[in-house]
Amino acid sequence: MDVSLRPVRPSDLPVFFRHTSDPESNRMAAFTAEDPTDRTHFDARWKRILASPDVVTRTVLADGDVVGHAAVYGDPGEREVTYFIDRSHWGRGIATAALRGLLAEAPERPLLARVAADNTGSVRVLEKCGFKVIGEDRGFANARAAEIDELVLRLDA
């Protein structure tokens, strides 16, 4: 499978909305929008993301199909990675390949990542890409309507 990244196009946004509206994907991601089915909020959020010169955002393609997105965002020294892959493509190495590509495009270090502690798939992706667990935290997860444990990971040089 050919996994690649490209800049986000307006035509990608309806696909991202469909991906991020999936209840099971949201439960696993945990830290999501309060109402992931609110298209107005989604559009406003993506307008801000795409207008920010401080955010590196890419569309993830698998064999030419839009299957997700990945980004680096935040203040210098506290920059974080995030990614979201459509559930129908989980377990195929796409997130790992996409994150490796993103890390090559955004070489600044350190980079942080936060993940629900029980999201073992995402923890594996981050660790395969060189991230190390540096701490634990608790936070309110909109998708689970509860406070949950999360892991904080960091990628150094």
For each residue, the residues with C-beta under 8 A, 3 or more apart:
1: 62 63 92 93 94
2: 61 62 63 64
3: 60 61 62 93 94 97 98 101
4: 60 61 101
5: 58 59 60 61 70 98 101 102 105
6: 9 58 59 61
7: 57 58 59
8: 12 13 50 57 58 59 69
9: 6 12 59
10: 13
11: 14 15
12: 8 9 15 16 59 66 69
13: 8 10 16 17 42 43 46
14: 11 17 18
15: 11 12 18 19 66
16: 12 13 19 20 42 46 66 68 69 84
17: 13 14 20 21 39 42
18: 14 15 21 22 86
19: 15 16 22 25 68 84 85 86 87
20: 16 17 25 26 32 33 36 42 84
21: 17 18 26 36 37
22: 18 19 25 26 86 87
23: 26 27 143
24: 27 28 87
25: 19 20 22 28 29 84 86 87
26: 20 21 22 23 29 30 32 36 143
27: 23 24 30 143 144
28: 24 25 87 116 119 121 122
29: 25 26 32 84 116 119 122 143
30: 26 27 116 119 141 142 143 144 148 150
31: 114 116 139 141 142 143 150
32: 20 26 29 36 141 142 143
33: 20 36 38 41 42 45 142
34: 38 41 142
35: 38 41
36: 20 21 26 32 33 42 143
37: 21
38: 33 34 35 41 42
39: 17 42 43
40: 43 44
41: 33 34 35 38 44 45
42: 13 16 17 20 33 36 38 39 45 46
43: 13 39 40 46 47
44: 40 41 47 48
45: 33 41 42 48 49
46: 13 16 42 43 49 50
47: 43 44 50 51
48: 44 45 51 52
49: 45 46 52 55 57 71 73
50: 8 46 47 55 57
51: 47 48
52: 48 49 55 73
53:
54: 73 74 75
55: 49 50 52 71 72 73
56: 71 72 73 102 105 106
57: 7 8 49 50 69 70 71
58: 5 6 7 8 69 70 71 98 101 102 105
59: 5 6 7 8 9 12 66 68 69
60: 3 4 5 66 67 68 69 70 83 85 94 98
61: 2 3 4 5 6 64 65 66 67
62: 1 2 3 65 67 89 92 94
63: 1 2
64: 2 61
65: 61 62
66: 12 15 16 59 60 61
67: 60 61 62 85 86 89 94
68: 16 19 59 60 83 84 85 86 89 94 95 98
69: 8 12 16 57 58 59 60 83 84
70: 5 57 58 60 81 82 83 84 98 99 101 102
71: 49 55 56 57 58 81 82 83 102
72: 55 56 79 80 81 102 106 108 111
73: 49 52 54 55 56 79 80 82
74: 54 78 79 80 112
75: 54 78 79
76: 79 108
77: 110
78: 74 75 112
79: 72 73 74 75 76 106 108 110 111 112
80: 72 73 74 111 112 113 114
81: 70 71 72 99 102 103 111 112 113 126 155
82: 70 71 73 113
83: 60 68 69 70 71 95 98 99 102 125
84: 16 19 20 25 29 68 69 70
85: 19 60 67 68 89 90 94 95 98
86: 18 19 22 25 67 68 89
87: 19 22 24 25 28 90
88:
89: 62 67 68 85 86 92 94
90: 85 87 95 121
91: 121
92: 1 62 89
93: 1 3 96 97
94: 1 3 60 62 67 68 85 89 97 98
95: 68 83 85 90 98 99 121 122 125
96: 93 99 100 125 128 129
97: 3 93 94 100 101
98: 3 5 58 60 68 70 83 85 94 95 101 102
99: 70 81 83 95 96 102 103 125 126 129
100: 96 97 103 104 129
101: 3 4 5 58 70 97 98 104 105
102: 5 56 58 70 71 72 81 83 98 99 105 106
103: 81 99 100 106 107 111 129 130 155
104: 100 101 107
105: 5 56 58 101 102
106: 56 72 79 102 103 111
107: 103 104
108: 72 76 79 111
109: 155 156 157
110: 77 79 154 155 156
111: 72 79 80 81 103 106 108 131 154 155
112: 74 78 79 80 81 152 153 154 155
113: 80 81 82 126 131 152 153 154 155
114: 31 80 137 139 150 151 152 153
115: 119 122 123 126 150 151 153
116: 28 29 30 31 119 122 141 148 149 150 151
117: 123 136 148 149 150 151
118: 148 149
119: 28 29 30 115 116 122 123
120: 123 124
121: 28 90 91 95 124 125
122: 28 29 95 115 116 119 125 126
123: 115 117 119 120 126 127 133 151 153
124: 120 121 127 128
125: 83 95 96 99 121 122 128 129
126: 81 99 113 115 122 123 129 131 153
127: 123 124 130 131 132 153
128: 96 124 125
129: 96 99 100 103 125 126 155
130: 103 127 155
131: 111 113 126 127 153 154 155
132: 127 153 154 155 156
133: 123 136 151 152 153
134: 152 153 154
135: 151 152
136: 117 133 149 150 151 152
137: 114 149 150 151 152
138: 147 148 149 150
139: 31 114 147 148 150
140: 146 147 148
141: 30 31 32 116 144 145 146 147 148
142: 30 31 32 33 34 145
143: 23 26 27 29 30 31 32 36
144: 27 30 141 148
145: 141 142
146: 140 141
147: 138 139 140 141
148: 30 116 117 118 138 139 140 141 144
149: 116 117 118 136 137 138
150: 30 31 114 115 116 117 136 137 138 139
151: 114 115 116 117 123 133 135 136 137
152: 112 113 114 133 134 135 136 137
153: 112 113 114 115 123 126 127 131 132 133 134
154: 110 111 112 113 131 132 134
155: 81 103 109 110 111 112 113 129 130 131 132
156: 109 110 132
157: 109
